[in-house]
């Protein structure tokens, strides 16, 4: 059981949590802009830097999301949020004063751990701090904020680097952390009550989860037998992990939750829509560069159409869910993204870029409508004491969907025997199928009422 103390202002609390969580995508995109300046400063190759500074951050984040979510349920999400803020602060300071590339990598690893602590606890905090009827709108606002944060990364990073040097992308975290902490100064999050049988953290299960995710994440990025063997190892580890978790009193991820249809369908909607979204986001720069040799800033401006759709419709999706329920809103969002993807797939004349923007906007709008209701369904399907575990699973599935979408893009780009525009049209069709799957999954997102988590023996 947990004790909940409602915050004085939901809006202020959501803003505080959104600012903290917004550092996660912000630090994914600002560092990409800083790579050339860092390379010049240290005399390092840009491609090598991208492998170490970008991949290390993302890999550490995805590996520790699941254990961090469960740790929040045991230790308290408020404590985990504060720890995540401190780790971001430490990582930013190490990066700001880094004297060599290894120190920068350490900085990114520390910040990756901080992001793993922040994301599930931020989502769980929203779930446990607002009323059920406000859950979807609140999560929609949070999702919209994350989309805006990711979009602001390149222009903000470029401005700061031009005027203050590459170290400024690390210093940027400090005022954001300070403002987030000040806004959350009176936030009392649920804390676990002491009991005669204290909860124990599942260290073996956590190691198994980290191992299977590492094999999958690395395996989908490799070609040939190395990648195939890692994917097979991931599948075997998954079976072992499920068997272990079913025998645990307090598993790091209670696989029994997947017996709840609404939980499973909603979490798959998040994974599959991210599969489609990241495939398109990463495919468009290749397409525009091949057809038009478009400079990076023009590609970024074109992709703002998708970000605008997400930012505008994320809050709208949460409010709409209160009127027509989560599943019908998710269905509407999935069909909206499907329409946008269909428009891109059927476009054969790419002589002008402006007519493409409405299709990209529709894709983003559908994502915005989907995200809040789907996340609210996942979190409403579990008990309050399992909110962190559900949030961790949600965050992991989001990452896995994204990584799989990018991996498929790599396979498509390797098909050089297919002419350029036809190859990209095939990609739009495949990613469009993802939103058709989301539409079908949305029908299963019906919550019959307040649902308890499956009992554990």
GIMOJO-V329612 format. One record per residue. N is the residue number from 1. RES is the residue in one small letter. PSI is psi in whole degrees, 0 to 359 (none if undefined). Layout:
<<N	RES	PSI> <N	RES	PSI>>
This chain:
<<1	x	154> <2	x	157> <3	x	124> <4	x	130> <5	x	116> <6	x	138> <7	x	158> <8	x	327> <9	x	110> <10	x	320> <11	x	314> <12	x	322> <13	x	318> <14	x	322> <15	x	318> <16	x	312> <17	x	323> <18	x	321> <19	x	316> <20	x	312> <21	x	330> <22	x	340> <23	x	335> <24	x	303> <25	x	330> <26	x	318> <27	x	348> <28	x	327> <29	x	326> <30	x	324> <31	x	329> <32	x	321> <33	x	330> <34	x	347> <35	x	314> <36	x	316> <37	x	320> <38	x	320> <39	x	318> <40	x	318> <41	x	318> <42	x	359> <43	x	41> <44	x	158> <45	x	136> <46	x	319> <47	x	323> <48	x	319> <49	x	317> <50	x	322> <51	x	316> <52	x	313> <53	x	328> <54	x	310> <55	x	321> <56	x	319> <57	x	311> <58	x	320> <59	x	314> <60	x	321> <61	x	308> <62	x	327> <63	x	328> <64	x	4> <65	x	314> <66	x	306> <67	x	324> <68	x	321> <69	x	315> <70	x	322> <71	x	325> <72	x	323> <73	x	326> <74	x	315> <75	x	331> <76	x	130> <77	x	331> <78	x	316> <79	x	319> <80	x	323> <81	x	313> <82	x	321> <83	x	320> <84	x	319> <85	x	316> <86	x	319> <87	x	322> <88	x	319> <89	x	312> <90	x	315> <91	x	319> <92	x	321> <93	x	319> <94	x	316> <95	x	322> <96	x	325> <97	x	14> <98	x	135> <99	x	352> <100	x	174> <101	x	316> <102	x	323> <103	x	324> <104	x	320> <105	x	318> <106	x	318> <107	x	315> <108	x	325> <109	x	316> <110	x	318> <111	x	326> <112	x	319> <113	x	320> <114	x	319> <115	x	324> <116	x	327> <117	x	324> <118	x	315> <119	x	304> <120	x	325> <121	x	328> <122	x	315> <123	x	316> <124	x	324> <125	x	320> <126	x	317> <127	x	320> <128	x	352> <129	x	340> <130	x	160> <131	x	156> <132	x	322> <133	x	341> <134	x	2> <135	x	310> <136	x	314> <137	x	320> <138	x	316> <139	x	330> <140	x	317> <141	x	318> <142	x	316> <143	x	319> <144	x	320> <145	x	321> <146	x	322> <147	x	316> <148	x	320> <149	x	315> <150	x	321> <151	x	327> <152	x	341> <153	x	304> <154	x	310> <155	x	319> <156	x	316> <157	x	317> <158	x	318> <159	x	313> <160	x	318> <161	x	320> <162	x	321> <163	x	333> <164	x	359> <165	x	167> <166	x	334> <167	x	339> <168	x	337> <169	x	338> <170	x	320> <171	x	332> <172	x	330> <173	x	331> <174	x	308> <175	x	327> <176	x	316> <177	x	317> <178	x	316> <179	x	319> <180	x	315> <181	x	323> <182	x	319> <183	x	330> <184	x	20> <185	x	330> <186	x	20> <187	x	121> <188	x	102> <189	x	159> <190	x	136> <191	x	140> <192	x	136> <193	x	147> <194	x	140> <195	x	170> <196	x	337> <197	x	88> <198	x	144> <199	x	139> <200	x	141> <201	x	136> <202	x	86> <203	x	319> <204	x	316> <205	x	321> <206	x	317> <207	x	321> <208	x	318> <209	x	316> <210	x	319> <211	x	315> <212	x	324> <213	x	320> <214	x	316> <215	x	319> <216	x	311> <217	x	318> <218	x	323> <219	x	320> <220	x	346> <221	x	348> <222	x	154> <223	x	164> <224	x	199> <225	x	329> <226	x	313> <227	x	319> <228	x	317> <229	x	321> <230	x	322> <231	x	322> <232	x	317> <233	x	322> <234	x	319> <235	x	317> <236	x	316> <237	x	328> <238	x	315> <239	x	317> <240	x	321> <241	x	315> <242	x	316> <243	x	320> <244	x	314> <245	x	327> <246	x	341> <247	x	358> <248	x	142> <249	x	323> <250	x	77> <251	x	155> <252	x	330> <253	x	109> <254	x	101> <255	x	347> <256	x	339> <257	x	332> <258	x	355> <259	x	340> <260	x	113> <261	x	315> <262	x	318> <263	x	309> <264	x	314> <265	x	318> <266	x	319> <267	x	329> <268	x	326> <269	x	315> <270	x	315> <271	x	313> <272	x	322> <273	x	328> <274	x	328> <275	x	311> <276	x	318> <277	x	311> <278	x	330> <279	x	316> <280	x	315> <281	x	323> <282	x	338> <283	x	322> <284	x	316> <285	x	320> <286	x	316> <287	x	310> <288	x	325> <289	x	322> <290	x	321> <291	x	323> <292	x	354> <293	x	43> <294	x	135> <295	x	161> <296	x	324> <297	x	326> <298	x	322> <299	x	317> <300	x	319> <301	x	321> <302	x	320> <303	x	347> <304	x	340> <305	x	318> <306	x	317> <307	x	320> <308	x	319> <309	x	318> <310	x	314> <311	x	322> <312	x	318> <313	x	348> <314	x	309> <315	x	324> <316	x	321> <317	x	320> <318	x	317> <319	x	322> <320	x	327> <321	x	328> <322	x	339> <323	x	320> <324	x	11> <325	x	160> <326	x	316> <327	x	324> <328	x	327> <329	x	318> <330	x	322> <331	x	315> <332	x	316> <333	x	318> <334	x	318> <335	x	326> <336	x	313> <337	x	323> <338	x	320> <339	x	316> <340	x	317> <341	x	323> <342	x	319> <343	x	319> <344	x	320> <345	x	328> <346	x	354> <347	x	117> <348	x	336> <349	x	102> <350	x	32> <351	x	340> <352	x	142> <353	x	329> <354	x	319> <355	x	346> <356	x	332> <357	x	318> <358	x	325> <359	x	319> <360	x	323> <361	x	318> <362	x	320> <363	x	312> <364	x	322> <365	x	318> <366	x	319> <367	x	319> <368	x	318> <369	x	325> <370	x	315> <371	x	308> <372	x	308> <373	x	320> <374	x	315> <375	x	320> <376	x	322> <377	x	316> <378	x	314> <379	x	330> <380	x	343> <381	x	352> <382	x	163> <383	x	158> <384	x	324> <385	x	344> <386	x	14> <387	x	321> <388	x	317> <389	x	316> <390	x	320> <391	x	321> <392	x	316> <393	x	320> <394	x	315> <395	x	320> <396	x	315> <397	x	326> <398	x	314> <399	x	316> <400	x	320> <401	x	317> <402	x	313> <403	x	321> <404	x	321> <405	x	319> <406	x	323> <407	x	319> <408	x	322> <409	x	319> <410	x	320> <411	x	321> <412	x	316> <413	x	335> <414	x	347> <415	x	72> <416	x	344> <417	x	345> <418	x	127> <419	x	150> <420	x	300> <421	x	325> <422	x	325> <423	x	318> <424	x	324> <425	x	322> <426	x	320> <427	x	315> <428	x	323> <429	x	317> <430	x	317> <431	x	330> <432	x	324> <433	x	330> <434	x	320> <435	x	334> <436	x	319> <437	x	318> <438	x	319> <439	x	320> <440	x	320> <441	x	329> <442	x	331> <443	x	335> <444	x	2> <445	x	39> <446	x	122> <447	x	119> <448	x	348> <449	x	196> <450	x	119> <451	x	133> <452	x	154> <453	x	153> <454	x	141> <455	x	150> <456	x	136> <457	x	none>>
